[in-house]
């Protein structure tokens, strides 16, 4: 298994999260998450009263939610079976997530349950996955599959009963060694299907050859495509995992159109459909009896998942030709570019549209001297940085900047608009913004995540004061509100007038972990006195800007009253900062 070595090297996960590290690793692979630590802060629920939910995650981009239970065996043997009771535990998770009033749910999972119920009610989630994640082989676990089948049936019944008007797909799947390996290969742009396949074509095609790639352009029969999907299932999309994460209403309409076309006008399908792009390890064109025959070595469809899925769902398929191009390329950068560019017509992220403006170009240049950090500036398709670098997620960057500079409500509630809304973008990324200030605010965001984890690990050993802090940090919107509150306290923290809050930075930005640790002393100084007033602003979630400002001003006033007592605690931070 290729993924095992990669996972073992992920000390950023294993040292922080212990047995939950594999859960987060799988989640990051599946959803291509840049900053998994920020996600973990909200998604992890594992603890003494988690009602068999170790993780609850919602991906707003795809409308997919994940409810997961994890199991990790130390030094597993190849024949070890994954315990089936862990799979059946997901029945308990389903009952608590779908049926309970959030007010009656244990505090540990209350916020996550409220989030997923709201997402279902608002039709912002189209597919829910129950994952049983483990580090054992799936082929040994027939009993596990039976239990997951029961979970899936139970959860679907609950959804249909409780939310009859909401069209939500539901799946319960085993995420063991084989599945994680597939996702790892997909993230590495590996072709997981390596069989040699004879291709059913109209015996017409042409070849293009360039320095770093070659391609054969032709058509395949719809029946051939359907058979390959039936044989290989989702493995056929291994090079582009996000294309098959759930159908959703928009995709259902697309699929319906494809199915109607191939059923009613099969002879015209070739002219109506954009076709399919597939990466292959190699192809061979041979001539026999005056005809050209095409065979391919391996395949992954990187564009055309909806076409493939729609065709494959037709029970009685008529003869039709589907445009296709088979590409051979061994250059990792070009492969990334091929995948990204082929899918831009389906999904253009707001950050894509901003990634080449003058501010982002400048910021990328300013980040270059900081070799331990990586900031894409919203640009996809760049060479993927090594995990030795701290990767700054552009959306978390925007959230941290906006919250720190006064609008924590929008930062929390409108994450996806921060790059698309012209006004918000200009506020978040002004011309005077520097890479050093981004590092400054991002380190604060990370420090809050770290402190929440520190409190969580203490469990029953938390003091009453720490319990209050942990309760606050478990609430929706607490992180963004705390970012704002700390920014309001900066004059008290540094002990002098602040003329330009955008000028804040650290004197030395080489060690990101150390910068987060510097912020940790600030959080520990502020949060004990901040919990009570800040909680008042979170009673119905972080929705009211006036309440957020009032609460933050109260915190600033309280901190002023104990300023002299905190000087020693805050001295390392003040000494390291440019203020």
Backbone torsions as a table, in degrees:
resi	resn	phi	psi	omega
1	UNK	NA	119.2	-179.2
2	UNK	-68.4	-31.7	-173.3
3	UNK	-68.7	-28.5	-172.6
4	UNK	-60.3	-46.1	179.2
5	UNK	-63.0	-39.7	178.9
6	UNK	-64.8	-43.5	179.5
7	UNK	-64.5	-44.0	-179.6
8	UNK	-62.0	-27.0	178.5
9	UNK	-80.5	-9.8	-177.4
10	UNK	-83.8	69.4	179.3
11	UNK	-65.7	-22.2	176.1
12	UNK	-62.7	-24.7	176.5
13	UNK	-98.0	-49.8	-173.4
14	UNK	-64.4	-38.0	-178.9
15	UNK	-75.9	-29.0	-179.7
16	UNK	-83.6	-42.9	-164.4
17	UNK	-115.9	-2.1	175.0
18	UNK	55.9	-125.3	-177.3
19	UNK	-67.0	-16.4	177.1
20	UNK	-84.6	-4.9	-176.6
21	UNK	-61.1	-39.8	-178.5
22	UNK	-66.6	-37.5	175.1
23	UNK	-55.2	-49.2	-177.3
24	UNK	-69.6	-36.7	178.1
25	UNK	-61.6	-46.5	178.5
26	UNK	-63.1	-41.8	179.4
27	UNK	-62.0	-42.6	-179.6
28	UNK	-64.9	-42.4	177.5
29	UNK	-61.0	-48.3	-173.6
30	UNK	-65.3	-38.9	-174.3
31	UNK	-108.4	6.8	178.6
32	UNK	51.3	49.0	-177.7
33	UNK	-78.7	130.0	-179.5
34	UNK	-76.7	-55.5	-177.4
35	UNK	-107.7	86.7	-176.8
36	UNK	-70.2	-25.2	-179.8
37	UNK	-67.3	-41.1	175.9
38	UNK	-63.1	-40.7	178.5
39	UNK	-65.7	-42.6	-177.8
40	UNK	-58.9	-34.6	-177.8
41	UNK	-58.2	-35.4	-179.9
42	UNK	-96.9	-30.4	-170.9
43	UNK	-85.1	-34.3	-176.8
44	UNK	-71.9	133.6	179.0
45	UNK	-126.5	-3.7	-171.6
46	UNK	-56.1	130.4	178.8
47	UNK	174.0	-162.7	-173.6
48	UNK	-66.7	-28.2	-177.1
49	UNK	-136.0	55.0	-175.1
50	UNK	-93.2	0.2	178.9
51	UNK	53.3	41.8	175.6
52	UNK	66.3	22.0	173.4
53	UNK	-112.2	104.0	177.0
54	UNK	-81.1	-24.9	-176.1
55	UNK	-155.1	135.8	172.2
56	UNK	-130.9	121.1	-174.1
57	UNK	-135.7	139.4	174.6
58	UNK	-123.2	125.4	175.7
59	UNK	-96.5	106.0	-175.1
60	UNK	-67.0	-25.4	-178.3
61	UNK	-69.4	-41.9	-176.9
62	UNK	-99.6	-13.8	-175.8
63	UNK	71.4	30.3	-179.5
64	UNK	-111.7	135.7	176.1
65	UNK	-117.0	150.1	179.6
66	UNK	-128.2	129.1	171.4
67	UNK	-117.3	118.7	-167.9
68	UNK	-128.3	147.0	170.8
69	UNK	-122.1	134.0	-175.0
70	UNK	-117.8	155.0	175.2
71	UNK	-149.2	128.3	176.8
72	UNK	-126.4	126.1	177.0
73	UNK	-102.5	129.5	176.9
74	UNK	-73.3	130.9	-180.0
75	UNK	51.2	59.7	-176.8
76	UNK	-69.8	143.7	172.5
77	UNK	-89.8	157.1	-175.6
78	UNK	-60.9	-29.7	-176.1
79	UNK	-92.4	-0.8	-177.9
80	UNK	-62.7	137.1	177.3
81	UNK	-95.2	140.6	172.9
82	UNK	-72.3	130.8	-177.9
83	UNK	-62.8	126.8	-175.6
84	UNK	-71.2	-23.8	-179.2
85	UNK	-64.2	-29.2	176.6
86	UNK	-65.9	-35.3	176.4
87	UNK	-68.7	-44.0	-179.9
88	UNK	-66.8	-23.8	176.5
89	UNK	-57.9	-24.3	-180.0
90	UNK	-66.2	-19.8	171.6
91	UNK	-61.3	-42.6	176.4
92	UNK	-62.2	-43.1	178.9
93	UNK	-58.9	-45.5	-178.9
94	UNK	-60.9	-43.5	-179.0
95	UNK	-61.9	-44.7	-178.7
96	UNK	-70.3	-38.6	-176.6
97	UNK	-71.4	-39.8	-173.1
98	UNK	-92.7	-32.0	-168.8
99	UNK	-103.9	-21.2	-171.8
100	UNK	-89.3	142.7	169.0
101	UNK	-65.9	129.3	-177.8
102	UNK	-52.2	-30.1	179.3
103	UNK	-66.8	-22.2	-179.5
104	UNK	-96.6	-1.0	-177.9
105	UNK	-85.7	141.6	176.4
106	UNK	-51.6	142.9	-173.6
107	UNK	-55.6	-32.7	-176.0
108	UNK	-59.1	-34.4	-176.7
109	UNK	-116.5	6.5	-173.8
110	UNK	-59.2	-49.0	-176.1
111	UNK	-63.5	-41.4	-179.5
112	UNK	-67.6	-40.4	178.2
113	UNK	-63.2	-43.2	178.4
114	UNK	-61.5	-39.3	-179.7
115	UNK	-64.5	-45.9	-175.7
116	UNK	-72.9	-35.7	175.5
117	UNK	-64.0	-41.9	177.7
118	UNK	-63.6	-39.5	179.8
119	UNK	-63.4	-39.7	178.0
120	UNK	-66.5	-47.0	-178.8
121	UNK	-62.5	-35.2	-177.9
122	UNK	-88.2	3.1	-178.2
123	UNK	59.3	29.8	178.2
124	UNK	-95.4	0.0	174.1
125	UNK	-126.0	130.9	-176.8
126	UNK	-110.1	-15.0	179.7
127	UNK	-147.9	136.5	177.5
128	UNK	-122.0	127.1	179.0
129	UNK	-110.1	131.1	167.2
130	UNK	-98.3	119.2	-178.8
131	UNK	-107.3	135.5	164.2
132	UNK	-109.9	104.8	-173.1
133	UNK	-100.9	128.8	177.7
134	UNK	-151.9	170.6	-177.6
135	UNK	-108.2	34.2	179.5
136	UNK	-120.1	171.0	-177.4
137	UNK	-78.0	137.1	-177.8
138	UNK	-75.0	-29.0	-174.1
139	UNK	-65.8	-14.4	-179.5
140	UNK	-88.8	-5.5	-166.6
141	UNK	-112.2	61.0	178.0
142	UNK	-61.7	-36.6	178.9
143	UNK	-65.6	-35.9	176.9
144	UNK	-61.2	-44.5	-179.2
145	UNK	-64.3	-36.8	176.3
146	UNK	-63.5	-43.4	179.5
147	UNK	-63.9	-41.9	179.9
148	UNK	-67.4	-33.5	174.6
149	UNK	-61.7	-39.9	177.3
150	UNK	-67.0	-40.0	176.9
151	UNK	-59.8	-46.5	-178.8
152	UNK	-60.8	-44.3	-179.8
153	UNK	-64.8	-44.4	179.7
154	UNK	-62.9	-47.2	-177.7
155	UNK	-64.8	-38.5	178.0
156	UNK	-64.4	-39.2	177.6
157	UNK	-63.2	-43.7	178.5
158	UNK	-61.3	-46.0	-179.7
159	UNK	-61.7	-44.7	-178.6
160	UNK	-64.5	-36.0	-179.1
161	UNK	-74.2	-44.2	-173.2
162	UNK	-85.8	-31.2	-177.6
163	UNK	-129.7	63.8	-173.9
164	UNK	-64.7	-24.1	-177.9
165	UNK	-89.0	-6.7	-174.6
166	UNK	-103.8	124.6	-177.5
167	UNK	-89.6	90.6	-177.9
168	UNK	-120.2	125.2	174.0
169	UNK	-80.9	150.0	-178.8
170	UNK	-139.0	136.7	-178.3
171	UNK	-139.5	145.1	171.9
172	UNK	-121.4	119.3	-173.6
173	UNK	-132.1	152.7	174.4
174	UNK	-90.1	128.1	179.7
175	UNK	-117.7	79.6	177.8
176	UNK	-105.3	-157.0	-174.4
177	UNK	-55.5	-46.2	-175.4
178	UNK	-63.7	-44.7	-179.1
179	UNK	-68.1	-44.8	179.1
180	UNK	-62.0	-37.8	177.1
181	UNK	-61.0	-43.1	178.1
182	UNK	-61.1	-44.0	-179.5
183	UNK	-66.8	-36.5	176.6
184	UNK	-64.0	-45.5	177.8
185	UNK	-60.9	-39.1	178.3
186	UNK	-63.8	-44.2	179.9
187	UNK	-64.8	-27.5	177.8
188	UNK	-89.3	6.7	-178.1
189	UNK	59.0	35.4	177.2
190	UNK	-87.3	149.7	177.4
191	UNK	-91.9	107.7	-174.2
192	UNK	-76.4	-27.1	176.2
193	UNK	-89.3	117.6	-175.6
194	UNK	-115.3	6.0	-179.1
195	UNK	-65.1	152.7	171.4
196	UNK	-86.1	127.5	-173.5
197	UNK	-124.6	133.3	170.2
198	UNK	-83.3	134.1	-172.5
199	UNK	-103.8	130.5	177.5
200	UNK	-86.5	101.5	-176.1
201	UNK	-122.2	168.3	174.5
202	UNK	-79.8	13.4	178.8
203	UNK	64.1	28.8	177.2
204	UNK	-134.0	133.2	177.7
205	UNK	-178.4	175.3	178.1
206	UNK	-147.5	157.2	-175.1
207	UNK	-113.2	140.2	171.3
208	UNK	-120.3	135.5	-178.0
209	UNK	-130.7	124.8	173.9
210	UNK	-122.4	179.3	-173.7
211	UNK	-59.6	-42.1	-173.1
212	UNK	-113.1	5.4	177.7
213	UNK	-158.6	161.1	169.8
214	UNK	-140.6	157.6	-176.6
215	UNK	-147.9	147.9	173.4
216	UNK	-119.9	122.9	-175.7
217	UNK	-106.3	126.0	-177.9
218	UNK	-158.6	-150.4	173.7
219	UNK	-140.3	155.8	174.5
220	UNK	-125.0	155.1	177.7
221	UNK	-72.2	145.3	178.4
222	UNK	-60.1	-34.9	179.5
223	UNK	-67.2	-37.8	176.2
224	UNK	-62.2	-44.4	-179.8
225	UNK	-63.8	-43.9	178.6
226	UNK	-60.0	-43.8	-178.8
227	UNK	-63.3	-39.0	-180.0
228	UNK	-68.2	-36.4	177.1
229	UNK	-68.8	-40.7	177.6
230	UNK	-60.7	-38.5	-178.5
231	UNK	-72.2	-46.4	-169.8
232	UNK	-105.9	-10.0	-179.5
233	UNK	53.7	-139.8	-174.8
234	UNK	-71.0	-10.4	176.2
235	UNK	-60.3	-24.2	-177.7
236	UNK	-70.7	-12.9	177.1
237	UNK	-106.4	21.4	-170.2
238	UNK	-58.0	-27.6	-178.3
239	UNK	-79.3	-6.4	-177.0
240	UNK	-150.6	74.4	-169.3
241	UNK	-63.2	-27.7	-175.1
242	UNK	-74.0	-9.3	-178.7
243	UNK	-77.5	-11.5	-177.4
244	UNK	-131.2	33.5	-178.5
245	UNK	-80.3	-4.5	-178.3
246	UNK	155.9	148.4	-174.3
247	UNK	-78.5	-51.8	-178.4
248	UNK	69.9	164.4	-175.2
249	UNK	-66.4	-41.2	-179.5
250	UNK	-63.2	-45.0	-179.5
251	UNK	-68.6	-32.7	177.2
252	UNK	-60.3	-40.1	178.3
253	UNK	-64.5	-41.4	177.4
254	UNK	-61.6	-47.3	-179.4
255	UNK	-60.4	-41.2	179.7
256	UNK	-61.1	-41.8	178.4
257	UNK	-63.7	-40.8	178.6
258	UNK	-63.8	-45.1	-178.8
259	UNK	-64.2	-40.2	179.1
260	UNK	-65.5	-40.8	-179.8
261	UNK	-63.2	-48.6	-175.9
262	UNK	-70.2	-23.9	178.3
263	UNK	-83.0	-41.0	-173.1
264	UNK	-96.0	-29.5	-178.6
265	UNK	-134.9	58.2	-175.0
266	UNK	-60.1	-33.8	-178.8
267	UNK	-68.2	-23.8	-179.3
268	UNK	-97.7	0.1	-174.0
269	UNK	-58.0	-41.9	-178.4
270	UNK	-57.0	-37.3	-177.5
271	UNK	-80.1	-23.6	-175.9
272	UNK	-90.7	-23.6	-171.9
273	UNK	-100.9	141.7	179.6
274	UNK	-69.9	-20.6	176.6
275	UNK	94.9	-172.1	-171.4
276	UNK	-126.4	142.6	171.5
277	UNK	-115.9	128.7	-177.8
278	UNK	-132.0	139.3	170.5
279	UNK	-91.5	137.8	176.4
280	UNK	-133.3	156.9	177.6
281	UNK	-71.7	-33.1	176.7
282	UNK	-170.1	161.7	170.6
283	UNK	-136.5	158.4	-178.7
284	UNK	-137.9	132.1	177.6
285	UNK	-110.1	118.5	179.4
286	UNK	-121.0	153.1	178.8
287	UNK	-110.1	130.8	178.7
288	UNK	-141.4	123.2	-178.8
289	UNK	54.5	39.9	177.0
290	UNK	79.0	4.0	-178.9
291	UNK	-115.7	148.6	176.7
292	UNK	-88.4	131.3	175.9
293	UNK	-116.2	140.1	-176.4
294	UNK	-115.7	131.2	172.0
295	UNK	-130.1	148.8	-179.1
296	UNK	-126.4	150.4	174.5
297	UNK	-106.9	105.2	-179.1
298	UNK	77.1	160.4	177.8
299	UNK	-163.6	140.7	165.3
300	UNK	-141.1	125.9	178.9
301	UNK	-83.8	116.6	-177.4
302	UNK	-100.3	-13.3	172.6
303	UNK	-150.5	127.6	-177.4
304	UNK	120.5	20.5	-179.8
305	UNK	-63.6	-40.0	-179.2
306	UNK	-66.8	-41.0	176.5
307	UNK	-60.7	-46.8	-179.1
308	UNK	-62.3	-46.9	-178.7
309	UNK	-64.2	-41.7	-179.2
310	UNK	-65.5	-45.5	178.4
311	UNK	-61.3	-41.0	-176.2
312	UNK	-70.2	-18.6	-179.2
313	UNK	-87.6	-6.0	179.8
314	UNK	-79.9	123.7	-175.7
315	UNK	-71.0	-48.2	179.0
316	UNK	-112.2	94.6	-172.4
317	UNK	-88.0	130.5	178.1
318	UNK	-88.7	163.6	179.5
319	UNK	-66.3	127.3	178.3
320	UNK	-158.1	153.7	177.3
321	UNK	-107.7	139.8	-178.5
322	UNK	-117.4	123.0	178.4
323	UNK	-60.8	140.7	-179.2
324	UNK	-153.3	150.1	170.5
325	UNK	-131.8	131.4	178.1
326	UNK	-101.0	121.3	-175.5
327	UNK	-114.6	134.8	173.4
328	UNK	-112.2	123.5	-179.8
329	UNK	-154.8	135.5	179.5
330	UNK	-112.6	3.0	-179.8
331	UNK	-91.0	115.9	-174.6
332	UNK	-59.6	-41.5	179.9
333	UNK	-64.1	-44.1	179.6
334	UNK	-65.5	-39.1	177.7
335	UNK	-60.0	-45.8	176.3
336	UNK	-57.4	-45.4	-179.3
337	UNK	-64.8	-40.0	177.6
338	UNK	-59.5	-47.9	-178.2
339	UNK	-64.4	-47.9	-177.9
340	UNK	-63.4	-45.7	-177.3
341	UNK	-70.4	-33.3	178.1
342	UNK	-69.8	-19.9	-177.9
343	UNK	-107.2	1.6	179.5
344	UNK	-65.2	-31.7	179.7
345	UNK	-67.7	-21.4	179.0
346	UNK	-89.9	-34.7	-176.2
347	UNK	-150.0	109.4	173.5
348	UNK	-109.0	112.2	179.4
349	UNK	-74.1	149.2	177.0
350	UNK	-54.4	-36.6	-179.9
351	UNK	-64.5	-28.4	176.4
352	UNK	-60.1	-40.7	-175.8
353	UNK	-71.3	-23.8	-178.1
354	UNK	-98.7	-11.2	-166.4
355	UNK	-64.0	-20.8	-178.4
356	UNK	-110.2	12.9	176.2
357	UNK	-74.5	168.1	-170.7
358	UNK	-64.9	-32.8	-179.9
359	UNK	-66.4	-47.5	-179.4
360	UNK	-67.0	-38.3	176.1
361	UNK	-60.9	-42.8	179.0
362	UNK	-64.5	-44.8	-178.3
363	UNK	-62.8	-39.9	177.3
364	UNK	-60.3	-40.0	177.9
365	UNK	-65.9	-39.3	-179.6
366	UNK	-67.5	-26.6	179.6
367	UNK	-79.1	-18.8	-173.8
368	UNK	-57.2	-38.5	178.9
369	UNK	-65.5	-20.5	-178.1
370	UNK	-91.5	86.0	-169.9
371	UNK	-67.5	-18.3	178.4
372	UNK	-89.7	1.6	-177.7
373	UNK	-124.2	151.8	177.6
374	UNK	-137.4	123.9	176.8
375	UNK	-127.1	118.3	-176.2
376	UNK	-81.2	-20.5	-174.7
377	UNK	63.3	29.9	179.5
378	UNK	84.3	-2.1	-175.9
379	UNK	-85.0	123.2	173.2
380	UNK	-97.1	153.5	177.9
381	UNK	97.4	-6.8	173.4
382	UNK	-64.9	161.4	174.6
383	UNK	-58.9	128.8	-175.8
384	UNK	-66.5	125.2	-178.5
385	UNK	-71.6	155.5	176.7
386	UNK	-72.2	160.2	-179.8
387	UNK	-72.7	-4.3	173.5
388	UNK	-72.1	-15.7	177.9
389	UNK	-93.9	147.5	170.1
390	UNK	-83.6	116.7	-175.6
391	UNK	-94.6	119.9	-178.9
392	UNK	-91.2	112.5	179.3
393	UNK	-67.7	126.0	-175.6
394	UNK	-61.6	-31.3	179.1
395	UNK	-75.4	-36.9	174.9
396	UNK	-68.2	-37.4	174.2
397	UNK	-55.3	-49.4	-178.2
398	UNK	-63.6	-42.6	178.3
399	UNK	-60.4	-48.5	-177.7
400	UNK	-62.3	-42.6	-179.8
401	UNK	-64.3	-46.4	-177.1
402	UNK	-67.1	-41.5	179.0
403	UNK	-65.0	-44.3	-179.4
404	UNK	-62.6	-33.2	-176.1
405	UNK	-102.0	25.4	162.1
406	UNK	119.0	-12.3	-175.9
407	UNK	-127.4	73.4	-178.9
408	UNK	-71.4	-27.0	-178.9
409	UNK	-65.5	-49.8	178.0
410	UNK	-66.6	-38.7	179.8
411	UNK	-57.8	-38.5	-178.3
412	UNK	-81.7	-43.9	-171.2
413	UNK	-88.5	-18.7	-173.0
414	UNK	-129.1	45.7	-176.2
415	UNK	-53.5	-45.0	-175.1
416	UNK	-73.6	-12.6	178.9
417	UNK	-91.6	-9.9	-172.6
418	UNK	-65.3	-28.9	177.6
419	UNK	-96.1	-20.9	-174.9
420	UNK	-93.0	-33.8	-178.9
421	UNK	-77.0	121.5	-175.0
422	UNK	-58.1	-44.2	-178.6
423	UNK	-65.3	-48.3	-179.4
424	UNK	-62.0	-42.7	-179.4
425	UNK	-60.1	-42.5	-179.1
426	UNK	-67.4	-31.3	177.1
427	UNK	-71.0	-42.2	-175.6
428	UNK	-75.1	-37.3	-174.9
429	UNK	-120.3	65.3	177.7
430	UNK	-71.4	167.9	-177.3
431	UNK	-64.9	-24.9	-178.8
432	UNK	-88.8	2.3	177.9
433	UNK	-68.6	135.9	179.4
434	UNK	-117.6	160.4	174.8
435	UNK	-59.7	-37.2	-178.3
436	UNK	-64.7	-35.2	177.8
437	UNK	-72.8	-35.6	174.2
438	UNK	-59.2	-46.0	178.8
439	UNK	-59.8	-41.3	-179.3
440	UNK	-58.6	-50.0	-177.8
441	UNK	-76.0	-34.9	179.6
442	UNK	-67.2	-36.9	177.2
443	UNK	-63.7	-35.8	175.8
444	UNK	-65.2	-44.3	177.3
445	UNK	-58.0	-45.0	179.4
446	UNK	-66.2	-38.3	-179.6
447	UNK	-62.7	-37.6	177.2
448	UNK	-64.5	-43.5	176.4
449	UNK	-59.3	-44.7	-178.2
450	UNK	-64.1	-41.2	-178.2
451	UNK	-68.6	-38.0	175.6
452	UNK	-59.9	-43.9	178.5
453	UNK	-64.0	-40.7	178.1
454	UNK	-58.4	-44.6	178.9
455	UNK	-67.7	-38.8	-179.2
456	UNK	-62.7	-41.5	-178.6
457	UNK	-64.8	-26.8	179.8
458	UNK	-69.6	-25.7	176.7
459	UNK	52.9	-125.3	-177.5
460	UNK	-69.6	-9.0	179.9
461	UNK	-88.0	1.9	177.2
462	UNK	-66.4	137.6	172.8
463	UNK	-70.7	169.4	178.5
464	UNK	-59.2	-40.7	178.5
465	UNK	-63.8	-44.6	178.6
466	UNK	-65.8	-35.2	178.2
467	UNK	-62.9	-40.6	177.6
468	UNK	-64.1	-40.2	178.7
469	UNK	-65.6	-43.2	179.6
470	UNK	-64.7	-40.1	177.4
471	UNK	-60.2	-42.8	178.6
472	UNK	-63.5	-48.0	-176.1
473	UNK	-67.9	-14.4	178.0
474	UNK	-85.0	-8.0	-178.0
475	UNK	-83.6	148.1	178.1
476	UNK	-62.7	128.2	178.1
477	UNK	88.1	-3.5	-174.9
478	UNK	-62.7	-37.7	-177.5
479	UNK	-64.5	-47.9	-178.7
480	UNK	-65.3	-38.1	178.5
481	UNK	-66.1	-40.3	178.6
482	UNK	-65.4	-39.4	174.9
483	UNK	-55.2	-46.9	180.0
484	UNK	-65.0	-44.9	-179.0
485	UNK	-60.7	-42.3	178.6
486	UNK	-63.3	-39.2	178.4
487	UNK	-62.8	-35.8	178.3
488	UNK	-69.6	-19.3	-178.4
489	UNK	-98.0	4.5	-171.2
490	UNK	-61.9	-35.7	178.1
491	UNK	-65.4	-38.2	176.9
492	UNK	-66.7	-40.0	-177.5
493	UNK	-65.1	-47.7	-175.3
494	UNK	-88.3	-13.5	176.3
495	UNK	75.3	25.9	178.0
496	UNK	-157.0	167.0	179.6
497	UNK	-66.2	135.5	177.2
498	UNK	-103.9	116.1	-179.1
499	UNK	-91.2	-29.3	-177.3
500	UNK	-145.8	101.4	-177.8
501	UNK	-67.9	-18.4	177.4
502	UNK	-75.6	-10.2	-178.7
503	UNK	-90.1	-6.2	179.2
504	UNK	-61.5	135.5	175.5
505	UNK	-161.9	175.2	172.5
506	UNK	-100.3	150.8	-179.2
507	UNK	-70.8	-31.9	-179.0
508	UNK	-130.8	119.4	-175.1
509	UNK	-111.6	22.8	-174.4
510	UNK	-78.2	-30.5	-175.8
511	UNK	-117.4	99.5	-175.5
512	UNK	-64.9	-40.0	179.4
513	UNK	-59.9	-38.2	178.7
514	UNK	-66.5	-36.3	178.0
515	UNK	-65.1	-41.3	176.6
516	UNK	-63.2	-37.5	178.1
517	UNK	-65.4	-35.3	176.8
518	UNK	-62.9	-41.7	177.1
519	UNK	-66.4	-27.9	-178.3
520	UNK	-58.9	-37.5	178.8
521	UNK	-65.8	-34.2	177.5
522	UNK	-67.9	-45.9	-179.8
523	UNK	-59.8	-44.2	-178.9
524	UNK	-67.1	-25.0	177.3
525	UNK	-79.2	-36.2	-172.4
526	UNK	-91.6	-42.9	-168.8
527	UNK	-60.9	-38.8	179.3
528	UNK	-56.9	-35.7	179.7
529	UNK	-91.2	-13.0	-174.3
530	UNK	-92.8	-22.7	-171.8
531	UNK	-53.2	-53.3	-173.4
532	UNK	-61.4	-53.3	-179.8
533	UNK	-65.7	-35.4	-179.6
534	UNK	-69.4	-35.5	178.5
535	UNK	-60.7	-33.1	179.0
536	UNK	-59.6	-32.2	-179.1
537	UNK	-82.3	-4.5	-176.8
538	UNK	-114.1	12.6	-175.2
539	UNK	-57.6	-41.7	178.1
540	UNK	-112.4	30.7	-173.1
541	UNK	86.7	170.1	-178.6
542	UNK	-84.6	90.3	-173.8
543	UNK	-126.3	-21.9	-171.3
544	UNK	-111.6	114.7	-178.5
545	UNK	-65.8	-36.9	-179.8
546	UNK	-65.2	-42.6	177.5
547	UNK	-64.2	-39.3	178.9
548	UNK	-63.1	-43.4	179.8
549	UNK	-66.9	-43.5	179.7
550	UNK	-60.3	-45.8	-179.4
551	UNK	-64.0	-41.4	-179.2
552	UNK	-67.3	-37.5	175.9
553	UNK	-64.5	-38.0	177.1
554	UNK	-62.0	-43.4	178.1
555	UNK	-61.0	-42.9	179.0
556	UNK	-60.5	-42.3	178.5
557	UNK	-64.3	-42.8	178.6
558	UNK	-63.9	-39.3	-179.7
559	UNK	-67.6	-34.9	177.6
560	UNK	-59.3	-38.5	-177.1
561	UNK	-67.3	-21.7	-179.9
562	UNK	-117.9	20.0	-174.8
563	UNK	-55.9	-45.7	-177.3
564	UNK	-63.0	-35.7	-178.6
565	UNK	-68.9	-23.4	-173.7
566	UNK	-97.8	-2.9	-174.9
567	UNK	-56.7	-44.7	-179.4
568	UNK	-64.4	-40.9	-179.3
569	UNK	-65.7	-34.2	-175.6
570	UNK	-93.0	-8.1	-174.3
571	UNK	-58.2	-43.9	178.6
572	UNK	-59.2	-40.5	179.0
573	UNK	-64.6	-48.9	-178.0
574	UNK	-61.0	-38.9	-179.9
575	UNK	-67.9	-27.1	-177.5
576	UNK	-90.4	-10.8	-172.9
577	UNK	-101.5	148.5	167.9
578	UNK	-91.4	114.1	-175.5
579	UNK	-126.2	NA	NA
